[in-house]
Amino acid sequence: MRRRVFMKSGALALVTMGLSPSFLRRSAFAAELRRAPKGKVLVCLFQRGAADALNMVVPHGEAAYYTMRPGIAIPRPKRGDTSTTIDLDGFFGLHPALGAFEPLYRDGILAPIHAVGSPSATRSHFDAQDYLESGTPDLKSTRDGWLNRYLAVSGTCQACDVPASPFRAVSMTSQMPRILDGNAPTVAMASLGDFSVRATGSATERLEGLYRTGSADLVHASGKEMFEALKMLRSADPQRYRAEHGATYPASPFGQRLAEIAQLIKAGLGLEVAFADVGGWDTHVNQGAATGQLATRLRDFSQSIAAFVKDLGPRMDNVLILTMSEFGRMARQNGSGGTDHGHAGAMFAIGSQVSGGRVHGKWPGLAREQLYEGRDLALTTDFRSVFTEVLTRHMGADTTAKVFPGFVSGTPAWELLRGGA
């Protein structure tokens, strides 16, 4: 039996579980995984629309890359030329619009992961996003997201009866994303400002009145705990946030979402999992090369993340950022100066625990016989292997058997994360 509380404006979504109406109830699966070590945070960022992995992490040492993309390939590295590939290791490089990532790579806290993704053969955005967020490729019957299953089984403190924070898992989206949907309590909000205004003055009184009268604007739920959550957030004073360490976030919606996640982390509200997404990666037409549509997206993407890392400073010791997209793009450019739906893609992992300064994953090659179905970058790393390592080594999970049912992660030839939680 599941109960949901939501505001019609879409600014706030609270998900609760079970017979107990409490928003702060303990998970029914609490004993099955350890809780995340104190202060550990996972930030998942979704590039919706299928980001072009081959132009993000450029295989400039592969001749076939230039043969298949005569109009949109990123030029080979050339010293002093900012319109060419940023060389990483003599074979791979970054798109020049990802320049904000280069210092993070050189500092050893950023690791690209290539030829990674879902083993599903689908080229449907809807299905591929569903499989990535549910964590169960080609299984459409899964009802919850893998991050929510992690939250459900990781539970709360077992040595004491202290409930998890209402801000344990937050999505900076107007609606709850599939990846966080499920039985474990989670929060979705378009912005901290939209959320916190409901904890001020007459706004709170009106909401409490709606709860008491059972108005249709507020479906039955645990009102008291919800208002306590609002008061907690108001104490963080989202209207007066100032970034630290000289960080400047882009004024874009994505940049502002990351700034608000940083604020939640600094406020000490018990955040463990944060999610945000950014669209515009479906580049079928006029994708561009070093400049153009894709470059504009990548610049905002990398500058927003770099500002987040700079803003958090030493707090990044406990924070891991993981980027993802539903699949990559076709290896060959199409007749419209773009790329069509592909197969394997690329991720970025960023944080002090990351084994950075090198490109991870087994490179399959781009020769015709090496391509998936003769057209796409082949998959060599299942995304669940990456997610499993992140949950066990960063978040401290003992097992992920119920998070990714039926999946057995092989031991990769590389380790994405150093040490462990």
NORDAUR-V464990 format. One record per helix or strand. SS is the DSSP state (@ for helix, = for strand). FROM is the first residue (numbers start at 0). LEN is the number of residues. If there is no record, write none. Layout:
ss=SS from=FROM len=LEN
ss=SS from=FROM len=LEN
This chain:
ss== from=1 len=5
ss== from=11 len=6
ss=@ from=29 len=3
ss== from=40 len=7
ss=@ from=52 len=4
ss== from=56 len=2
ss=@ from=62 len=6
ss== from=85 len=2
ss== from=92 len=2
ss=@ from=95 len=11
ss== from=109 len=8
ss=@ from=124 len=10
ss=@ from=145 len=9
ss== from=168 len=3
ss=@ from=177 len=3
ss== from=185 len=4
ss=@ from=191 len=8
ss=@ from=200 len=13
ss=@ from=222 len=13
ss=@ from=237 len=3
ss=@ from=252 len=14
ss== from=272 len=6
ss=@ from=292 len=26
ss== from=318 len=6
ss== from=328 len=2
ss== from=340 len=1
ss== from=344 len=6
ss== from=353 len=1
ss== from=359 len=1
ss=@ from=367 len=3
ss== from=371 len=1
ss== from=375 len=1
ss== from=380 len=2
ss=@ from=382 len=12
ss== from=416 len=1
